[in-house]
Structures are given as structure tokens and as C-alpha cells.
Amino acid sequence: MNVLNKGDLKKLMGEHKGPCISIFMPTHRGGAETQQDQTRFKNLLRDAEKGLLKIDLGLPEAKELLEPAQTLLQNSLFWGHQSDGLAIFVSPQTFGYYRLPVDFKELLVVAAGRFHIKPLLPLISGDGRFYVLALSQNEVRLFHGSRYSVVEIDLKGVPGSLADAPTGKDLQKQFHFHAGTPGTKGERAAIFHGHGIGSNDNKERIMRYFREVDREVHNVLKNKRVPLVLAGVEYLFPLYKHVSTYSYLVNEGVAGNPERLSPEKLHGQAWKIVRPYFEKEQRDAVAQYRQTAGTDRASCDVKAIVPAAYYGKVELLFVAVGLQLWGTFEADTNLVQLHDEAKSGDEDLLSFAAIHALLNGGSVYGVEPDRLPDDAPLAAVFRY
């Protein structure tokens, strides 16, 4: 799986010279179905070539632009290691692909100057971001997660283990434990061995080490307002919470020895803890829209929302996923034109509004059309 990080997203959302090709398709993780994926991709590349010709790009130039993607088509190793969905972006300056745990609907968009990123919204907004701090005697790891993915972050300033920490050279000998998965037959969640583990002296040593961890975590998470979930044996939770300076540390943690959990399993257990937080966040956003509906602070009018998103006026935006609304926006005149079908120079105005709302610091929720606050493909709450 390729991690879609913030830097990648900013590049994709920016303006590009020349035609931009965005391809989304479902894929299979293995088996004979991967051949179907290659065939599907081959057909999409053929359609992409036709789309380039329609915007007056010559055949030789179109083939040259698609050459990196054609090379990928022949890579059997690539197709044998997929996730649930594949997103590919091609322009004269850009070629990138992301194997992601999202079952995309098949979609090809050929547009001038901008990639189509709306199918990525469930990955980058609405479901929110969170962090997991895994504490154990041998290592401390920090993970950045979303609903669909997780990536480890390097904590450069933290000693590798409790034994490596200053004043903690002999702590590892005193602090041994094994932890089973909660509910595992024959094991408690955490069993501690060693003499004096509960002494104030040893607790203070652990907390001194945790203060070092907290300083580095604070450097990573400063100015962020996202949940942080602890993972480790439960004995460590109150000790770390006592020294933590991070305001969004979640009370509930992932109990057990995190060394026994892969990043994916650790992510899955942490997501169960933070999921209600993000569901409440979206419910609160809908409630805010309901409260302001009918005033000049809210709208479901596409022609009002698109300019507002462009100029940074949108605070909350709800966007229908799986739909496209073709048209143009002229910033000089604030004129929005809508078309029943895509014409030369058009772009998906739903994606356009989402991109600019995100770039201007707004919160964007990609939702199914039947779950939008009003019967419209866009709904927004304005800052002023």
C-alpha cells in the first residue's frame, strides 16, 4: 500500500501545466482476478488516449504522455501486489500511483491544468486523522493513521528502549512483562515480573523516560488538534498520562504488548477507539449546517459555494462522492457555468470546491449523495 501523505496531496491539488489524467479503479489483492485488473487498466489507458485527442493533443504527444502508465501495465509484479483500489495521476510533469484500501468506482478524468481528487476525500477528510503511541520496554513507536491507512513516524530524539534511557540502565532487568491479547485463554492482559516494580523509585524512572518521549511527541504534534491513542500494557497508561503535555490524549488505550501487533492490527484496534470521535465530529458539522440553513451563513447553491470555496470563505463543506458536476469558474467575474456533459475546458466543480476549501483550511466531508444535509451535491457553512 502506498501512503498518501500531505505533501503528495498538496502537489495533486495544485495547478499543473498541460493535460491532467486521473484514473481510479478497483483492484484485487491477488489471484487470477489481477489479470482482470490489467485488462481494465489497458482499456482505461485507451480511453485516456482518446480523451487527450479530444482536447487537441496530437497522437504522438498523447502516446508519449501515457508512456509511464503503459510501462506500468506490463509490470506483472506490480499487479500481483495491489490493495482494494488504485489511483494514478499523469501530467507532463507528474506521474504517480497509489495502491489504497478503498474500493474505487472506475473513473477516468482528462482535464486541463488540474487533477481530479474527489474520490480521495474519504482518505483525507471527514474520517479524520489520529496518532497512536505504542509503548513497550523494547521500543517506542509513533503512528499517523486515518480510517484507511497508517504510517510510522520516526521519533529521532527518543532513546530506543527503556534500557537505553538515561538513569534507566538497570530498569529493563527489573521491568519484565508479557502481555496477551485481551481475552486470550490462559493469559491476563498483562503479567509483571521482578522485584520492586511498584516502587516509587522505579515509577519515577519510567516517568523520566516518558518525559523524554513526550517532548519528542510534542514536537511532532504541536499545533495539531487530533486524538492520540496509547498502546501498551495498562500499567504504563497512567504513568504516561501523568507526564503528557498533549491536550488531545484519548482516555481509552489499546491494551497489551504492542510489539506483538503489526501496524495494521494496531491501527485497526486504535480506529475502533477514535471512530466515535469522528462520527460525532461529522454529526456536529451537520447540526451546525442545520442551525445556519436559511441564513447567509449557509448554502446548498453550487454557484454560491464554488466562489466562496475559492476565496476561503467556506468553513464546512459537504460534497457528494461518486458524482461529477461539470462546468467552469471564472475568478475575475465570479461566474459559474454548469453543463450537463463535460465540455472542453470543463472541470468537476464539486472537486474544485473541495480542493479550494481544503487549501484554505476548511473542513470537507465526502459523503454519499443520499446522506447530504440537503438535496444538492454541495452544502456549505460559511465563515462570514
C-alpha positions as CSV (number, residue, x, y, z in Angstrom):
1,M,0.0,0.0,0.0
2,N,1.3,3.5,-0.9
3,V,0.7,6.1,1.8
4,L,-0.9,9.3,0.5
5,N,0.8,12.0,2.6
6,K,0.1,15.7,2.9
7,G,2.9,16.7,0.6
8,D,1.6,14.4,-2.2
9,L,-1.9,15.7,-1.7
10,K,-0.8,19.4,-2.0
11,K,1.0,18.6,-5.2
12,L,-2.0,16.9,-6.6
13,M,-4.4,19.7,-5.6
14,G,-2.2,22.4,-7.2
15,E,-2.4,23.7,-10.7
16,H,-0.4,21.9,-13.4
17,K,0.7,22.8,-16.9
18,G,-0.9,20.8,-19.7
19,P,-3.4,18.0,-19.6
20,C,-4.0,16.1,-16.3
21,I,-5.2,12.4,-16.4
22,S,-6.8,11.0,-13.2
23,I,-7.6,7.2,-13.1
24,F,-9.4,5.4,-10.4
25,M,-10.2,1.7,-10.5
26,P,-11.0,-1.2,-8.1
27,T,-8.3,-3.8,-7.8
28,H,-7.7,-7.3,-6.3
29,R,-5.1,-8.2,-3.7
30,G,-4.1,-11.4,-5.5
31,G,-5.3,-14.4,-7.5
32,A,-6.4,-14.7,-11.1
33,E,-8.5,-11.5,-10.8
34,T,-5.3,-9.5,-11.1
35,Q,-5.4,-10.2,-14.9
36,Q,-8.8,-8.6,-15.0
37,D,-7.3,-5.6,-13.3
38,Q,-4.6,-5.3,-16.0
39,T,-7.3,-5.6,-18.8
40,R,-9.4,-2.9,-17.0
41,F,-6.3,-0.6,-16.9
42,K,-5.5,-1.2,-20.5
43,N,-9.0,-0.2,-21.5
44,L,-8.7,3.0,-19.4
45,L,-5.4,3.9,-21.0
46,R,-7.1,3.5,-24.4
47,D,-9.9,5.8,-23.3
48,A,-7.4,8.3,-21.8
49,E,-5.6,8.5,-25.2
50,K,-9.0,9.2,-26.9
51,G,-9.7,11.9,-24.3
52,L,-6.3,13.5,-25.0
53,L,-7.1,13.6,-28.7
54,K,-10.4,15.3,-27.9
55,I,-8.5,18.2,-26.3
56,D,-6.5,18.6,-29.4
57,L,-3.3,16.9,-28.3
58,G,-1.5,15.1,-31.2
59,L,-1.3,11.3,-31.2
60,P,2.5,11.2,-30.8
61,E,2.3,13.6,-27.8
62,A,-0.6,11.6,-26.3
63,K,1.4,8.3,-26.5
64,E,4.5,10.0,-25.0
65,L,2.5,11.3,-22.1
66,L,1.0,7.9,-21.4
67,E,4.2,6.0,-21.8
68,P,5.0,5.7,-18.0
69,A,1.5,4.3,-17.4
70,Q,1.9,1.9,-20.4
71,T,5.1,0.6,-18.8
72,L,3.2,0.0,-15.5
73,L,0.7,-2.0,-17.5
74,Q,3.4,-4.6,-18.4
75,N,4.7,-4.9,-14.8
76,S,3.2,-8.2,-13.6
77,L,4.9,-7.8,-10.1
78,F,3.1,-4.5,-9.7
79,W,-0.3,-6.1,-10.4
80,G,0.4,-9.0,-8.1
81,H,0.7,-6.7,-5.1
82,Q,-2.4,-4.5,-5.0
83,S,-4.8,-3.2,-2.4
84,D,-8.5,-2.6,-2.9
85,G,-8.2,0.4,-5.2
86,L,-5.7,2.1,-7.5
87,A,-5.3,5.8,-8.2
88,I,-3.0,7.0,-11.0
89,F,-2.1,10.6,-11.9
90,V,-0.4,11.6,-15.1
91,S,0.6,15.0,-16.5
92,P,3.6,16.3,-18.4
93,Q,5.4,17.0,-15.0
94,T,3.8,14.3,-12.9
95,F,3.4,10.5,-12.8
96,G,2.3,8.9,-9.5
97,Y,0.2,6.0,-8.4
98,Y,-1.3,4.9,-5.0
99,R,-2.5,1.5,-4.1
100,L,-5.1,2.3,-1.4
101,P,-7.5,0.4,0.8
102,V,-10.5,2.0,-0.9
103,D,-12.8,0.2,-3.4
104,F,-12.9,3.0,-6.0
105,K,-15.5,3.1,-8.7
106,E,-13.9,3.0,-12.1
107,L,-13.4,6.6,-13.3
108,L,-11.2,8.4,-15.8
109,V,-11.0,12.2,-15.9
110,V,-8.9,14.1,-18.5
111,A,-8.8,17.8,-17.7
112,A,-6.6,20.8,-18.4
113,G,-4.5,22.0,-15.5
114,R,-5.9,20.1,-12.6
115,F,-6.2,16.5,-11.3
116,H,-9.5,15.1,-10.1
117,I,-9.1,14.2,-6.4
118,K,-12.7,13.9,-5.1
119,P,-12.6,10.1,-4.8
120,L,-9.7,10.6,-2.3
121,L,-11.8,12.6,0.0
122,P,-12.7,9.7,2.3
123,L,-9.0,9.2,2.8
124,I,-8.1,12.8,3.6
125,S,-11.1,14.4,5.3
126,G,-14.3,13.5,7.1
127,D,-12.8,10.3,8.6
128,G,-10.2,12.4,10.3
129,R,-6.6,11.8,11.4
130,F,-5.2,10.4,14.6
131,Y,-2.0,9.2,16.1
132,V,-1.0,6.0,18.0
133,L,1.9,6.0,20.5
134,A,3.0,2.4,21.1
135,L,4.9,2.0,24.4
136,S,6.9,-1.1,25.4
137,Q,10.1,-2.0,27.2
138,N,12.0,-2.5,23.9
139,E,10.8,0.3,21.7
140,V,8.5,3.4,21.4
141,R,6.8,3.9,18.1
142,L,4.5,6.7,16.8
143,F,2.0,6.1,14.0
144,H,-0.1,8.5,12.0
145,G,-3.4,7.0,10.9
146,S,-6.6,7.7,9.1
147,R,-9.6,5.4,8.7
148,Y,-7.9,3.5,5.9
149,S,-4.2,3.7,6.4
150,V,-1.3,4.0,8.9
151,V,2.3,5.1,8.6
152,E,5.1,5.1,11.2
153,I,6.8,8.4,12.1
154,D,10.4,8.5,13.1
155,L,10.9,9.7,16.7
156,K,14.6,10.7,16.3
157,G,15.1,12.2,19.8
158,V,13.8,9.3,21.8
159,P,16.1,6.5,23.2
160,G,15.3,3.2,21.6
161,S,14.1,1.5,24.8
162,L,13.7,1.9,28.5
163,A,17.1,0.3,29.0
164,D,18.7,2.9,26.7
165,A,17.2,5.8,28.6
166,P,19.4,7.9,31.0
167,T,19.0,6.6,34.6
168,G,17.3,3.5,33.2
169,K,20.2,1.2,32.5
170,D,19.1,-1.4,35.0
171,L,15.4,-0.8,34.6
172,Q,15.0,-3.4,31.9
173,K,16.2,-6.2,34.3
174,Q,13.5,-5.1,36.8
175,F,10.8,-4.4,34.4
176,H,9.8,-7.6,32.5
177,F,6.3,-8.5,31.4
178,H,4.4,-10.4,28.9
179,A,1.1,-9.3,27.6
180,G,-1.5,-11.4,25.8
181,T,-4.3,-10.2,23.6
182,P,-7.2,-9.3,25.9
183,G,-9.5,-12.2,26.2
184,T,-6.8,-14.8,25.2
185,K,-7.4,-18.0,27.1
186,G,-4.9,-18.7,29.8
187,E,-3.4,-15.2,29.9
188,R,-4.2,-12.0,31.6
189,A,-3.9,-8.7,29.7
190,A,-0.5,-8.0,31.5
191,I,1.6,-10.0,33.9
192,F,4.6,-8.2,35.6
193,H,7.6,-9.9,37.0
194,G,10.5,-8.5,39.0
195,H,11.0,-7.1,42.4
196,G,10.0,-3.6,43.4
197,I,8.3,-2.9,40.1
198,G,5.6,-0.9,42.0
199,S,8.1,1.2,44.0
200,N,8.1,5.0,43.7
201,D,11.7,4.9,42.5
202,N,11.0,2.7,39.5
203,K,7.9,4.6,38.6
204,E,9.8,7.8,38.6
205,R,12.5,6.3,36.4
206,I,9.8,5.3,33.9
207,M,8.2,8.7,34.0
208,R,11.5,10.4,33.4
209,Y,11.9,8.3,30.3
210,F,8.3,9.1,29.3
211,R,9.0,12.8,29.7
212,E,11.7,12.4,27.0
213,V,9.1,10.6,24.8
214,D,6.5,13.4,25.5
215,R,9.0,16.1,24.5
216,E,9.5,14.5,21.1
217,V,5.8,13.7,20.6
218,H,5.0,17.3,21.4
219,N,7.5,18.4,18.7
220,V,5.7,16.2,16.2
221,L,2.1,17.1,17.3
222,K,2.5,20.8,18.2
223,N,-0.3,23.0,16.8
224,K,-2.3,19.8,15.9
225,R,-5.7,19.1,17.4
226,V,-6.1,15.3,16.7
227,P,-6.6,12.4,19.0
228,L,-3.6,10.5,20.3
229,V,-4.2,6.8,21.4
230,L,-1.8,5.0,23.7
231,A,-1.0,1.3,23.1
232,G,0.8,-0.8,25.7
233,V,0.3,-2.7,28.9
234,E,-2.2,-0.9,31.1
235,Y,0.3,-0.3,33.9
236,L,2.1,2.3,31.6
237,F,-1.0,4.3,30.7
238,P,-1.4,6.3,33.9
239,L,2.3,6.9,34.1
240,Y,2.5,8.4,30.6
241,K,-0.7,10.4,31.1
242,H,0.8,11.9,34.2
243,V,3.7,13.4,32.3
244,S,1.9,14.1,28.9
245,T,1.6,17.7,27.8
246,Y,-0.6,16.9,24.8
247,S,-4.2,18.1,25.2
248,Y,-5.8,15.5,23.0
249,L,-4.7,12.3,24.6
250,V,-7.6,9.8,24.5
251,N,-8.5,8.2,27.8
252,E,-9.0,4.7,26.4
253,G,-6.0,2.8,25.0
254,V,-5.0,-0.4,23.2
255,A,-4.2,-2.8,26.0
256,G,-1.5,-5.4,25.5
257,N,2.1,-5.7,24.3
258,P,2.2,-3.6,21.0
259,E,5.3,-5.5,19.9
260,R,3.0,-8.4,19.1
261,L,0.8,-6.3,16.8
262,S,1.6,-5.4,13.2
263,P,1.0,-1.7,12.3
264,E,-2.2,-2.8,10.5
265,K,-3.6,-4.6,13.6
266,L,-2.6,-1.8,15.9
267,H,-4.3,0.7,13.5
268,G,-7.5,-1.4,13.5
269,Q,-7.8,-1.5,17.3
270,A,-7.0,2.2,17.6
271,W,-9.6,3.1,14.9
272,K,-12.3,1.4,17.0
273,I,-11.4,3.8,19.8
274,V,-11.4,7.0,17.8
275,R,-14.1,6.2,15.3
276,P,-16.9,7.5,17.6
277,Y,-15.0,10.8,18.0
278,F,-15.0,11.4,14.2
279,E,-18.6,10.3,13.8
280,K,-19.6,12.8,16.4
281,E,-17.5,15.5,14.6
282,Q,-19.5,14.9,11.4
283,R,-22.8,14.9,13.3
284,D,-21.8,18.2,14.9
285,A,-20.9,19.6,11.5
286,V,-24.3,18.6,10.1
287,A,-26.0,20.1,13.1
288,Q,-24.1,23.4,12.5
289,Y,-25.4,23.4,8.9
290,R,-28.9,22.8,10.1
291,Q,-28.7,25.7,12.5
292,T,-27.5,28.1,9.9
293,A,-29.6,26.9,7.0
294,G,-31.8,29.6,5.6
295,T,-29.4,32.3,6.6
296,D,-26.5,33.9,4.7
297,R,-24.1,31.7,6.7
298,A,-25.1,28.5,4.8
299,S,-26.0,27.5,1.3
300,C,-26.6,24.5,-1.0
301,D,-26.3,26.6,-4.1
302,V,-23.3,25.4,-6.2
303,K,-23.0,28.8,-7.9
304,A,-22.6,30.5,-4.5
305,I,-20.4,27.8,-2.9
306,V,-17.7,27.5,-5.7
307,P,-16.6,31.1,-5.5
308,A,-16.8,31.0,-1.7
309,A,-14.5,28.0,-1.6
310,Y,-12.1,29.7,-4.0
311,Y,-11.8,32.8,-1.8
312,G,-11.5,30.9,1.5
313,K,-15.0,31.7,2.8
314,V,-16.0,28.0,3.4
315,E,-15.7,26.7,6.9
316,L,-17.6,23.4,6.4
317,L,-18.2,21.7,3.1
318,F,-20.3,18.5,2.3
319,V,-19.5,17.0,-1.1
320,A,-21.3,14.2,-2.8
321,V,-18.9,11.4,-3.7
322,G,-19.4,9.4,-6.9
323,L,-20.9,12.3,-8.8
324,Q,-19.4,14.9,-11.1
325,L,-20.8,18.3,-11.9
326,W,-19.1,19.7,-15.0
327,G,-18.6,23.4,-15.6
328,T,-16.3,26.4,-15.4
329,F,-15.5,29.1,-12.9
330,E,-14.0,32.5,-13.9
331,A,-12.3,34.1,-10.9
332,D,-12.3,37.5,-12.5
333,T,-16.1,37.7,-12.7
334,N,-17.1,35.0,-10.2
335,L,-19.1,33.5,-13.0
336,V,-20.0,29.8,-12.6
337,Q,-21.4,28.0,-15.6
338,L,-22.8,24.4,-15.3
339,H,-23.1,21.9,-18.2
340,D,-25.0,18.7,-18.5
341,E,-21.9,17.0,-20.0
342,A,-18.2,17.7,-19.9
343,K,-17.1,20.2,-22.5
344,S,-13.6,21.3,-23.5
345,G,-12.1,23.3,-20.6
346,D,-14.6,22.0,-18.0
347,E,-13.7,20.5,-14.6
348,D,-15.7,18.8,-11.9
349,L,-16.9,21.8,-9.8
350,L,-17.5,19.5,-6.8
351,S,-13.9,18.5,-6.8
352,F,-12.9,22.2,-7.5
353,A,-14.8,23.3,-4.4
354,A,-13.4,20.6,-2.2
355,I,-9.8,21.3,-3.3
356,H,-10.1,25.0,-2.5
357,A,-11.9,24.5,0.7
358,L,-9.1,22.2,1.9
359,L,-6.4,24.5,0.7
360,N,-8.0,27.4,2.6
361,G,-8.3,25.5,5.9
362,G,-11.9,24.4,5.7
363,S,-13.2,21.0,6.8
364,V,-14.5,18.8,4.0
365,Y,-16.7,15.8,4.2
366,G,-17.1,13.4,1.3
367,V,-20.5,11.7,1.8
368,E,-22.9,9.6,-0.2
369,P,-25.4,11.7,-2.2
370,D,-28.4,10.5,-0.1
371,R,-26.6,11.5,3.1
372,L,-26.1,15.1,2.2
373,P,-27.8,17.6,4.6
374,D,-29.9,18.9,1.7
375,D,-31.0,17.5,-1.7
376,A,-28.0,19.1,-3.5
377,P,-24.5,17.8,-4.5
378,L,-22.9,20.5,-2.3
379,A,-23.7,22.1,1.0
380,A,-21.6,24.6,2.9
381,V,-21.3,26.7,6.1
382,F,-19.5,30.0,5.5
383,R,-17.0,31.6,7.9
384,Y,-18.7,35.0,7.5
